[in-house]
């Protein structure tokens, strides 16, 4: 059973107003020996760096079909995606990709090579997708997925995909499948989307 999407969605703010070390207000300035504006605590001297967030996932294949999950959370509620999510502290990109696949699809996989690295600077993210072989057709979607299912290339719901990183990774896979060679792809997603 899935709960409906909330009527609100508030992503964690990137702007910081108070120092996480001492609780005092922070200011924006360029610290000595730096070249960028940073959140700096004038009281204790802590510099609060903001860095891109890593999204990790897999392109899982069962026989000749691709596993997709329909999102039960915002953003992009009710849209289809590859199993993926934010990397947690203390895990590798591979461990995070396998964890996300288990959480979102309940799929047993054999992780393959890193397949796409996608820079998404306007979202302050980098996405990493691995190829993966699904070991069983049994799926047990978790609370972040309405459902999970296998799609032939002809049946991929292109207009209902959640993110451009997902659609471009699938496009690379389809092109590479024709040759049987799956090199790693590294590229960026421009903003705004091309027309």
N, C-alpha and C positions, 0 to 999 in steps of 0.2 A: 504494500500500500504506500502510495506517495502523497505527501502533503502538497497542497497548491503553493505556487510561488508567492512569496510575501509581496505586499503592495509597495514595498520600499526596498531600496538597495543602497547601502552606504559603504563604499569601499574604504578601507583603512586610509586615513589621511596621510599624505607624505610630508606635509608641512608640520614642523615640530615647534611648539611654543615654549616648552619647559625642558630643562636639562634632565635627562634620565639618571644622571649621577647625583645631583644635589637638589633638584627640584626648583632651581631659580630660573627666571625668564632667560631665554636665549636671544641672541641678536644675529643678524645676517651680516657677515663681513668676510673678507679674504684674509685667512690666517697668514702669518709670516711663512715664507718659503712655499706658498701655494699660489695657484693661479685662478681659483674659482671661488665664487661666493659660497660660503658654508654656514651652517647653523653652529654658532660658537657660544659657549657659556662664559660670560665675562667674570663670573664668580669663581668657578673652579678650573676654567681653562679647557674643559672637554670640547672636542670638535666632533660634531655629530654628522658623519658622512652618510649620504644617501647613494645607494648603488642599485643597479638594475636587479630585478627579481627574476629568478630562473623558473621557467615552466618546463616540466619534464613529462614525457609521455611515450607512447608506443604506437606503431602502426601494426596491429596484430592481424595475422592472416591465418584462417582455418581453411585448408585445402586451397580453393581459389577464391575465397570470399574474405572480405575485410570486416573486422569487428568495429562497430560504431556504437556509441552510447547517446541516448537522448537525455539532455540535461534537465535535472529537477531543481536546479538552483540558478540564481542570477549571477553574472550577467548571461544573457542569451538563453533564458529559460525555454524549454521545449524544443531547442535546436539540437541537431546531431553533431557529435564531435568524436575525435579519437580519444581514448582514455588518457588524460593528462591533468596536471595540476601543479601547484607551486611546490618546489623542492623544499624539504624541511632541513633545518640545521642538523648537522651530524650525519647526513647521508650523502652518498654519491649520486650523480645524475642517473646512473643505472639502477641503483636501489630505489630512488624516488619514482622512476618510471615504472618499475615492477609494483611498487606499493600502490601507485595511482591506478594501475590496471586492476589490481585486486580489489581496491576500494570501489571503483566505479563500475566494473563489469563482473567482478568475481571470477575472472578467467584465469586459468592456469596456462602460463606461457613459458616458452624458452626464449630468452632474450637474445637477439641478434646484434648486429653492429649498429653504431650510431649512424643515422641516415640523414636527418636534416638538422642544421643549426640555423636558426632564423633570428636575426636581430630585429627587434620591434622598438626602436628608440622612442617613438611618440607615446608608447605605453610603458616605457621604462622597464622593458622585459627582454629576455633572450629565451627562445623556445628550443628545446632539444627533443627530437623524436628518434627513437630506436626502431629498427625492424624487429618483429617478434613472430614466432611460430606459436599458434594456439594449440595446446595439447589435447583439449577435449572440447566438444561442442556445448557442454553444459556451462551455463552462465548464471551467476548469482549477483545481479546488480545491487549496489549499495544505495544508501539514502540520497546520494547526489545524482542518481540516474533514475529516470522514469522507466526506462527499459534499455536493454542492450540487444543487439542482433547482428547477424552476418549479412553482408550485402555483396552481390556480384558487382563487378565494375559497372555494368549497364544499369544497375538499380540504385547507385549511390544518389542520395537526395541532395544534389548540388545546391539547389535553391534554399535548402533548409539546414545548411552547414553553419555552425556557430561562429567560426573564426577563419580569417584568411590564412593563418598558419596551417590550419587543418586542410583547407582546400588546396593550397599549393603543395603541401606534402603529398596529398593524394594524387595530384597531377604529375608530380615527379615519379611517383611509384608506378602509375599507369604507363608513362613513357618508358621507364626503365624495364618494366615487365616485358615489353615488346622485344627488348634486346637480351634480356636475361642477365644483365649487368646492373648492379645497384650501388653506384658510387655515392660517397657522401656529398651532400649539397649544402652549401653555405651561402646565404643571401639575406637581404633585408626586405622588410615589408614597408613600402612607402606610405606616407600619410599626406594628403587624403588618398583614399583608394583611387586607382586609375579608372578613367571612364571608358 
